């Protein structure tokens, strides 16, 4: 991840997510089915559920991070989800006692 895409405290884009929170997302994923496939075997929906930290959000997508590696200053297990694919989204505030000391 380049510095222009980084969202930790030292990066200039950190403030794109005003209030860090946990997020639960149920969404339509694109899927691939290896053929030959009969019409009755086509998957009509492929729904995933993803949870983690809200790393980034704009008008077209959200980015969910699974792990924040503080000493190395980066996110791991990152999923980018287009908002048009989201069925349900819940944001959960991080409890004050769990937040890092500034």
N, C-alpha and C positions, 0 to 999 in steps of 0.2 A: 504494500500500500504506500503510495507516494505521500509526501507531506501535504500536497494540495488536497488529498482525499482523507487525511487523518483527522480524527475527532477527539483526541485526548486533550488534556489541559494545556499542553505546550503548543498545540497546532492552532493556526489562525482560524480554522473552520469549526472549532469546538462548539461555538455558540449557535450553530445551526439547529441543534436540539436544545431548546431553552431549559427544559426540566427533564433530566434523565429519569427514565422509568423502566419498569419491566413491561413486557408486552406479550399478549397471547393473540395469535393470528390463525384463523381458519381460512384457507385460500385454495383456489383452483390452480393446480400445477399443470404445466404442459407435460405430456407423456409420450413415449415412443412404444409402439407395439411392433415386434418383429413379425413379418408376414411369412406365408400368406395368412390373411385374416378374413374370415367370413363376416358379413355385415352384422350378424347377430352377436359376434364376439368383440365388436368394437366397444371399447370403454367410453361411456358417455361423459363420465366425470372422474377426475382424479383429484380428490381432496386431501390436502395435507394440513397438519397443525404444527405450528412453529412457536416456540417461546424463547425469550431471552431479553437482552437489553436493547432498548431502542437507541440505535447509534446515530441514525440520520433519517430525516423525513423531509420530503418536498411535495409539490402538488401532484407528482406522478408516481412516486414510489416510497417505500420505507426500506430501511436497512436494519436487520436484527443481528446482534452479535451474541455469541454464546459465552465467550470467555474474554475478559479484559486482563491482559498481562501487564501489570503496572510497572514492573522493573524493566521490561523491554519496550514499553510504551506502544503497544499495539493490540488490536482485536484479533481473535481467532474464531473459526466456525461462523462465518458471516454469510447471511442469506439476504439477497435483494429481492423484494416482492413488489411487482407493479400494483398500484392501488386498484386498478380495474379488475384484478384477479381476487381481491379480498372479499370474502363472504361476511366475516365477522372479525372485529378487532377490539380488544380490551386493553386499556392501559392501566397499570397498577403502580401507584407511587412507591418509591423506595422508602422504607421506614427511616426516620431520622437517626435512630440508633445504629443503622447499618451504613449510613453515608460516611464517606471518608472525611477526615478532619482536613480542613484547608490549611 
